[in-house]
Amino acid sequence: MTIRGALLGLFMGIAAVGSAAAQAVDTYTVKLVAGTPGYDHIQPFIAEYLKLWDKYGVKVEFIGGNYQRSNQLMAIGDYDVGYNQYASALRYLSAGIENVIVAASSANCALMVSSPNVKSWADLKGKRIGIVTKFDVQYLTLIHEILPRFGLSEKDVQLALVPVPEVASALLTGDIAAAFPFEPYGTNAIDKGAKLLLAADDLVDKKKLDSDMLRNGLVMTKKFAKEHPELAKRIVWAHLDAVHIMKTDKKLGMEVLKHYVPKMDSKLLEQAYDNCGWTYDAPPKVWIQALLGWMAEDKLLQKPIKYEDAVDLSMAESYPGYPGYEKLKK
C-alpha cells in the first residue's frame, strides 16, 4: 500500500467515526406524549421509570396521563411522537396531518361483557351496548367484525357512550345489556357479577382476518422522522425494549403500573394483565388494511390513504432485540 493510499484510508476512517458520533449526539429534545399509564400507553412510562431514554442518549420532554390530550396534541402536530389510536392516526393523515405509525403496543386488551341475564348474542337485539367512544378502533371492530359474526348489525342494537369506570354498575342495574370496555374495566365488571361474552383472544375471527385487535401504537410525525432519523430510531427501540419487558417480566411490568396508577386495585391490574398481549413489534399489515377499509366504508377518511403512506416499520424492523441500547455500543 502506498503512503497516499494509507492516508486516504485513515482520513476515510476518521470521517466515518466522526459521522457516526455526530449522528449519535443529536441534542434535539424529543417532545413525546402519551395517555393514561394503562396497558396500551405504559411503554413511555417504563422508559421514564427505567431511564431507557437516558441509556439511548435521547433527551425527551414527556407528558402523559390523559389519552384525550395525547390525541389532541398529535392532531395538531404539536408533538413529535405520541401514543395514539391507529384509527386516529389514519384519520389525521387523511386530513393532512403528516403522522406515521412506526410500532405496535399491546393487542386486544378489551373484553365483551354483558348483563348476567343475557343468554346469547340474539338477546342483544334492540338492547343498549356500552362503548368507549365512536369511530375508534374498538367501535370499528365491534360494528364491522364482532356484531356481524354473531348475526347482528349496528342497526340491530343501540350504541351508548358509557365511561369505562361505570360499565360494571350499568350492566348490573340493567342500564345496558352489554359493553365493550378496555381493560381492566371488563375484568372489573366480571368480578362484580357481569358475564364474559367474548374473551380478549376471540375479539377477531382469525380464520377470516389473521390478526388480533390492536388499538394503539407508537406514532410520530414524518417531519421528525425525516429530520432526526437517529433519534427516531432510538425512540422506537426504547419503546420495543418496554414492550419486551411487559411481555417477559410481569413482575416488573406490574411494578411500573402500580407506581404510576397507585389508586388502581393492584389485584385487578394483575388479573387483567394477561388479556393484553405484547406479541407484536409492529401492527400486522392486514389489520391496518382492515381499519382503512372499514373507515373508508364509514366515510371517516377525507381522502384515500395507502398503507405505505400510513406505516413505516423500518425502525421497528431494525430493532436488534432487548436491550437495544447495548447493541448501539457495538
HUJO-V469895 format. One record per backbone hydrogen bond with DSSP energy under -1.0 kcal/mol. NH is the residue of the N-H (numbers start at 1). CO is the residue of the C=O. If there is no record, write none. Layout:
BEGIN
nh=NH co=CO
nh=NH co=CO
END
This chain:
BEGIN
nh=6 co=2
nh=7 co=3
nh=8 co=4
nh=9 co=5
nh=10 co=6
nh=11 co=7
nh=12 co=8
nh=13 co=9
nh=14 co=10
nh=15 co=11
nh=16 co=12
nh=17 co=13
nh=18 co=14
nh=19 co=15
nh=20 co=16
nh=21 co=17
nh=22 co=18
nh=23 co=19
nh=24 co=20
nh=25 co=21
nh=30 co=59
nh=32 co=61
nh=33 co=81
nh=34 co=63
nh=38 co=36
nh=46 co=42
nh=47 co=43
nh=48 co=44
nh=49 co=45
nh=50 co=46
nh=52 co=47
nh=55 co=51
nh=56 co=52
nh=57 co=54
nh=58 co=53
nh=61 co=30
nh=63 co=32
nh=65 co=35
nh=70 co=66
nh=71 co=67
nh=72 co=68
nh=73 co=69
nh=74 co=70
nh=75 co=71
nh=76 co=72
nh=78 co=73
nh=80 co=31
nh=81 co=31
nh=82 co=219
nh=83 co=33
nh=84 co=217
nh=86 co=215
nh=89 co=85
nh=90 co=86
nh=91 co=87
nh=92 co=88
nh=93 co=89
nh=94 co=90
nh=96 co=93
nh=97 co=92
nh=99 co=97
nh=100 co=220
nh=101 co=310
nh=102 co=218
nh=103 co=218
nh=104 co=281
nh=105 co=216
nh=107 co=277
nh=108 co=213
nh=109 co=275
nh=111 co=181
nh=112 co=198
nh=113 co=179
nh=114 co=195
nh=115 co=177
nh=118 co=115
nh=123 co=120
nh=124 co=121
nh=125 co=122
nh=126 co=156
nh=127 co=124
nh=129 co=158
nh=130 co=178
nh=131 co=160
nh=140 co=136
nh=141 co=137
nh=142 co=138
nh=143 co=139
nh=144 co=140
nh=145 co=141
nh=146 co=141
nh=147 co=142
nh=149 co=145
nh=150 co=146
nh=150 co=147
nh=151 co=148
nh=152 co=147
nh=156 co=153
nh=157 co=154
nh=158 co=127
nh=160 co=129
nh=162 co=131
nh=166 co=163
nh=167 co=164
nh=170 co=166
nh=171 co=167
nh=172 co=168
nh=173 co=169
nh=175 co=170
nh=176 co=170
nh=177 co=128
nh=178 co=128
nh=179 co=113
nh=180 co=130
nh=183 co=109
nh=185 co=182
nh=188 co=184
nh=189 co=185
nh=190 co=186
nh=191 co=187
nh=192 co=188
nh=193 co=190
nh=194 co=189
nh=195 co=114
nh=197 co=112
nh=198 co=112
nh=202 co=199
nh=203 co=200
nh=206 co=204
nh=208 co=205
nh=209 co=205
nh=211 co=209
nh=217 co=84
nh=218 co=103
nh=219 co=82
nh=220 co=100
nh=221 co=80
nh=222 co=98
nh=225 co=221
nh=226 co=222
nh=227 co=223
nh=228 co=224
nh=232 co=228
nh=233 co=229
nh=234 co=230
nh=235 co=231
nh=236 co=232
nh=237 co=233
nh=238 co=234
nh=239 co=235
nh=240 co=236
nh=241 co=237
nh=242 co=238
nh=243 co=239
nh=244 co=240
nh=245 co=241
nh=246 co=242
nh=247 co=243
nh=248 co=244
nh=249 co=245
nh=253 co=249
nh=254 co=250
nh=255 co=251
nh=256 co=252
nh=257 co=253
nh=258 co=254
nh=259 co=255
nh=260 co=256
nh=261 co=257
nh=264 co=261
nh=269 co=265
nh=270 co=266
nh=271 co=267
nh=272 co=268
nh=275 co=272
nh=276 co=273
nh=277 co=107
nh=288 co=284
nh=289 co=285
nh=290 co=286
nh=291 co=287
nh=292 co=288
nh=293 co=289
nh=294 co=290
nh=295 co=291
nh=296 co=292
nh=297 co=293
nh=298 co=294
nh=299 co=296
nh=300 co=295
nh=309 co=306
nh=310 co=306
nh=311 co=307
nh=312 co=101
nh=317 co=313
nh=319 co=316
nh=326 co=323
nh=330 co=327
END
